[in-house]
Amino acid sequence: MTHPVAPQARIGHVHLKVADLDRAIAFYSGVLGFSVTQRYGAGAAFLAAGNYHHHIGLNTWESAGGTPPPKGHTGLYHTAFFVSEPRNAR
């Protein structure tokens, strides 16, 4: 038996393991316009749009200096953000 998701449902946040926290923050804040709401040293940060606690969590706890997975491995493949003005997007 399936239970459809309510039309008003929203994704609260995504948490990403990144290789370089500063580079990831520069992209999500500098290019897409998210604001850093919390930072935990060199290990983690939370970013948001508007007054939400965070839409994006970033951490390097197990991934600092890491490389993307090889082709054919599982993991997040694609995500899309709707923005009104993608500042400096190339």
C-alpha positions as CSV (number, residue, x, y, z in Angstrom):
1,M,0.0,0.0,0.0
2,T,1.4,3.4,-1.0
3,H,0.8,6.6,0.9
4,P,1.2,9.7,-1.3
5,V,3.2,12.6,0.1
6,A,1.2,15.7,0.8
7,P,1.5,18.4,-1.8
8,Q,2.7,20.9,0.8
9,A,5.6,18.7,1.8
10,R,9.1,20.2,1.5
11,I,12.6,18.9,1.9
12,G,14.0,20.5,5.1
13,H,17.7,20.3,4.4
14,V,20.5,18.4,2.7
15,H,23.8,17.5,4.5
16,L,26.8,17.1,2.3
17,K,30.2,15.6,3.0
18,V,32.7,18.0,1.3
19,A,36.5,17.9,0.7
20,D,37.1,21.6,1.3
21,L,34.7,23.4,3.6
22,D,35.8,27.0,2.6
23,R,35.4,26.2,-1.1
24,A,31.9,24.7,-0.5
25,I,30.9,27.7,1.6
26,A,32.2,30.1,-1.1
27,F,30.0,28.3,-3.7
28,Y,26.8,28.1,-1.7
29,S,27.1,31.6,-0.3
30,G,29.0,33.5,-3.0
31,V,27.3,32.0,-6.0
32,L,23.9,30.9,-4.8
33,G,23.4,33.5,-2.1
34,F,22.8,31.3,1.0
35,S,23.9,32.8,4.3
36,V,26.1,31.0,6.8
37,T,24.0,30.5,9.9
38,Q,26.5,28.5,12.0
39,R,30.1,27.4,11.6
40,Y,31.9,24.8,13.6
41,G,35.5,25.6,13.1
42,A,37.1,24.0,10.0
43,G,34.8,21.0,10.3
44,A,31.2,22.0,9.5
45,A,28.8,24.8,8.6
46,F,25.1,25.4,8.1
47,L,23.7,27.7,5.5
48,A,20.2,29.0,4.9
49,A,18.0,31.2,2.8
50,G,15.6,33.4,4.7
51,N,14.9,32.7,8.3
52,Y,15.1,28.9,8.2
53,H,17.7,27.3,10.6
54,H,19.5,25.6,7.7
55,H,18.9,24.3,4.2
56,I,22.4,23.0,3.6
57,G,24.7,21.3,6.1
58,L,28.4,20.9,5.1
59,N,31.0,18.9,6.9
60,T,34.5,17.5,6.4
61,W,34.4,15.1,9.3
62,E,35.1,12.0,7.2
63,S,35.8,13.7,3.8
64,A,38.5,16.4,4.2
65,G,40.7,16.3,1.1
66,G,38.6,13.6,-0.5
67,T,37.8,13.0,-4.1
68,P,34.5,12.4,-5.9
69,P,33.5,8.7,-6.1
70,P,34.5,6.9,-9.3
71,K,32.0,6.6,-12.1
72,G,29.4,3.8,-11.4
73,H,29.3,4.3,-7.6
74,T,26.3,5.3,-5.7
75,G,25.8,8.7,-4.1
76,L,24.0,12.0,-4.8
77,Y,24.0,12.5,-8.5
78,H,22.1,15.8,-9.0
79,T,20.3,18.5,-7.1
80,A,18.6,21.7,-8.3
81,F,18.1,25.0,-6.7
82,F,15.7,27.6,-7.8
83,V,17.2,31.1,-7.5
84,S,15.9,34.4,-8.7
85,E,19.4,35.8,-9.7
86,P,22.3,33.4,-9.7
87,R,25.0,35.9,-8.9
88,N,28.3,35.1,-10.7
89,A,27.0,31.8,-11.8
90,R,29.0,30.5,-14.8
